């Protein structure tokens, strides 16, 4: 089975291939779990300014390449979409786990966010569920 590359993903989503997009997408492909904006800035060795990183992340979210994860401190983490998400429509309806010790955030792809029955006339746009605790590595 061929491996999907950052170039494949950018081209499939109709995005121009820039050094910033290639490098940032490569970080997501090489990382298990989620990344914060600051993590990306650090790992790109300040090769790209804060605005370039922000715009790239927003473009990737809009195109369905990555999804946002809310955190307990009201910041946002980003993780690679794995379920054929597309522009304007994410299929990442799974629970996220955040370790209280190491801070690692993991997508629990096999655990879906339960459907919430809303009052008549309400239209949901997005739902998210975050579970905090201690990961298996920190429990050792």
C-alpha positions, 0 to 999 in steps of 0.5 A: 500500500503506497504511503501518502505524502505531504505533496499528495495531500496538498495536491489532492486538496488543491493547495499550492505547494509551499515550503511552509505547507510542506514542512508543517504537514510533514510535522503532522504526518510524523507526529502521533497525537496533536500539536499546538501552534507553539509546538509547530513554531518550535519544531520548524526552528522559526523558519516561518513566522507566527502568521504563516503558521496560523494561516497554514493551520487555518487553511488545513482546517478549512480543507479538512486536512487537520482538525481542532481539539479544544483543551481544558485551558481554552487553547486549541490543539491540531491533529491530522484528520484520518477519516477522509474529511473534506473542505467544510465537513469534518468526520472526526467525531471522536473523543480526545484524551489529554494526559495530565502528566505529560500533556500528550493529546491522542485522538481516540478514533474508536471512541465516538462522541455521543449524539446529543439530543438538542431541543426542537429547532436547534442545529448542531455545528460541531461537538467535541469531547475531551477526556483527561487522565494519565496515559499508559506511558506515564502510568509506568 
